[in-house]
Amino acid sequence: MAWYAIHVRSRHEKLASTILSQKGCEIFLPSYESRRRWSDRFMTVTMPLFPGYFFCKLDPAVRIPVTTTPGVVGIVGDRTGPCPVDPAELDAVRLLVESGLAAEPLPYLVAGQRVLVERGPLTGLEGVILTVKNRCRLVVSVTLLNRSVATEIERDWVRHSPRTSQTSKPLRTASNVSNSKLTSRKVV
């Protein structure tokens, strides 16, 4: 069994993942803490790192329990069926979430310098380096979802990665290509 990205209705990540967990599925719902302002106070709320998605380990031949779960739109894939998430990318997201460093969602990046973290809680992790307001951020991406996660790190923790930058073409979604033969949000 492999990990698959599950697409859910807006703000249904926690509900759908809880129901699937109760059905016996192994679930991974990465989240982060966000400080939000209400009219009279500030609150810290837990938000999903990939809004509209979570990850589930499943057998693609037995997907009815997943697709019939309330809030689930479908399993991310192409016209041939569900596409598994790259295990290395999912492990990188898991390490980033479990490191305790502050993380936040970020739009998917195609270009950037690939680096290897040599020190700190993310030692051994590869990602793309990004500078925002003179601060160094490490970006980890899930190619299948065209989404990324960023965390702030120290500039001296990283060095150039020995791997070359991957320039794979992301899956097209129905929202950005009309009449496309390849969609990333298909109930299979």
C-alpha positions in Angstrom: 0.0 0.0 0.0 1.2 3.5 -0.8 0.3 7.0 0.3 -2.3 8.9 -1.7 -3.5 12.5 -1.5 -7.2 12.8 -0.7 -9.0 15.9 -2.0 -11.7 17.1 0.4 -14.3 19.9 0.4 -13.2 23.2 1.9 -12.6 23.0 5.7 -13.4 19.3 5.8 -9.9 18.0 6.3 -10.2 17.2 10.0 -13.7 15.6 9.7 -12.9 13.4 6.7 -9.5 12.3 8.1 -11.1 11.4 11.5 -13.8 9.3 9.9 -11.3 7.5 7.7 -9.1 6.9 10.7 -12.0 5.4 12.5 -12.5 3.1 9.4 -9.0 1.8 10.0 -7.1 3.8 7.5 -3.6 5.3 8.2 -3.9 9.1 7.9 -1.4 11.9 7.8 -2.9 15.4 8.2 0.0 17.9 8.5 -1.0 21.1 10.3 0.5 24.4 11.6 -0.5 26.9 14.2 -1.8 30.3 13.0 -2.6 33.4 15.0 -5.9 34.8 13.9 -7.6 38.1 14.9 -11.2 38.2 15.8 -13.0 41.5 16.5 -12.3 41.4 20.2 -9.3 39.0 20.6 -6.5 37.0 19.1 -6.7 33.2 18.9 -4.2 30.5 17.9 -5.9 28.0 15.6 -4.6 24.8 14.0 -4.8 24.9 10.2 -4.0 22.2 7.6 -0.7 22.8 5.8 -2.3 21.7 2.6 -5.8 23.2 2.6 -8.3 20.8 0.9 -6.0 17.8 1.1 -4.7 15.2 3.5 -2.8 11.9 3.0 -4.1 8.3 3.3 -2.3 5.0 3.0 -4.6 2.7 0.9 -4.9 0.0 -1.7 -6.1 1.8 -4.9 -8.1 -1.3 -5.8 -10.2 -0.9 -2.6 -11.0 2.8 -2.6 -14.8 2.8 -2.1 -14.4 3.3 1.7 -12.4 6.5 1.0 -14.5 8.0 -1.8 -17.8 7.4 0.1 -16.5 9.3 3.2 -18.4 12.5 3.9 -16.4 15.5 2.7 -14.1 13.6 0.4 -14.2 14.8 -3.2 -11.8 12.1 -4.5 -8.3 10.7 -4.7 -5.8 12.8 -6.6 -4.7 11.2 -9.8 -4.7 11.3 -13.5 -7.0 9.7 -16.2 -5.4 6.3 -15.5 -6.4 6.3 -11.8 -5.0 7.5 -8.4 -1.4 8.6 -8.3 0.7 7.8 -5.2 2.6 10.6 -3.5 6.4 10.4 -3.7 7.4 8.8 -0.3 10.5 11.0 -0.1 8.4 14.2 -0.4 5.9 12.9 2.2 8.8 12.0 4.6 10.3 15.5 4.2 6.9 17.1 5.1 6.6 14.7 8.1 10.1 15.6 9.3 9.4 19.3 8.9 6.1 19.1 10.9 7.7 17.0 13.6 10.8 19.2 13.9 8.9 21.8 16.0 9.9 24.7 13.7 7.3 27.1 12.6 5.9 26.1 9.2 3.4 27.7 6.9 1.8 27.0 3.5 3.4 28.5 0.5 2.5 28.5 -3.2 4.3 25.7 -5.2 7.7 26.7 -6.5 9.1 25.4 -9.7 12.4 27.1 -9.8 14.9 27.7 -7.0 18.2 26.5 -5.6 18.1 23.0 -4.1 19.9 22.7 -0.7 20.7 20.0 1.8 20.3 20.9 5.5 23.5 20.0 7.5 22.7 21.2 11.0 19.7 21.8 13.2 16.5 19.7 13.6 16.1 19.2 9.9 19.5 17.6 9.3 19.5 15.5 6.1 16.4 17.2 4.6 16.6 18.5 1.0 14.6 21.4 -0.2 14.6 24.7 -2.0 16.0 27.8 -0.4 14.1 31.0 -0.5 14.9 34.4 1.0 12.0 36.5 2.3 12.7 39.9 4.0 16.4 39.0 4.5 15.4 35.7 6.3 16.3 32.3 5.0 13.4 29.8 4.4 13.5 26.2 3.4 10.7 25.1 1.1 9.6 21.4 0.9 7.1 20.5 -1.9 4.6 17.8 -2.7 4.7 17.7 -6.5 1.5 15.7 -6.9 -0.5 18.5 -5.2 1.5 21.4 -6.6 1.8 22.7 -3.0 4.8 23.6 -0.8 5.5 24.3 2.8 8.1 26.7 4.2 9.9 27.1 7.5 12.5 29.6 8.6 16.0 28.3 9.1 19.5 29.6 9.8 21.5 30.4 6.6 24.5 28.5 7.8 22.5 25.2 8.3 22.4 24.5 4.5 24.8 23.7 1.6 24.2 23.1 -2.1 22.5 19.8 -2.7 24.5 17.2 -4.7 21.3 16.3 -6.6 20.4 18.4 -9.6 17.2 20.5 -9.4 14.2 18.5 -10.6 12.2 20.1 -13.3 9.3 17.7 -13.7 6.1 19.0 -15.3 3.4 19.2 -12.6 0.0 17.6 -13.2 -2.5 20.0 -14.7 -5.7 20.7 -12.8 -9.2 21.2 -14.1 -9.2 24.7 -12.8 -6.3 25.9 -14.9 -6.8 23.9 -18.1 -10.2 23.6 -19.7 -10.9 20.4 -21.7 -7.7 18.8 -20.3 -7.2 15.1 -20.7 -5.2 15.1 -17.5 -6.7 16.3 -14.2 -5.5 16.1 -10.7 -8.9 16.1 -9.1 -10.7 13.1 -10.4 -12.8 10.7 -8.4 -11.6 7.3 -9.6 
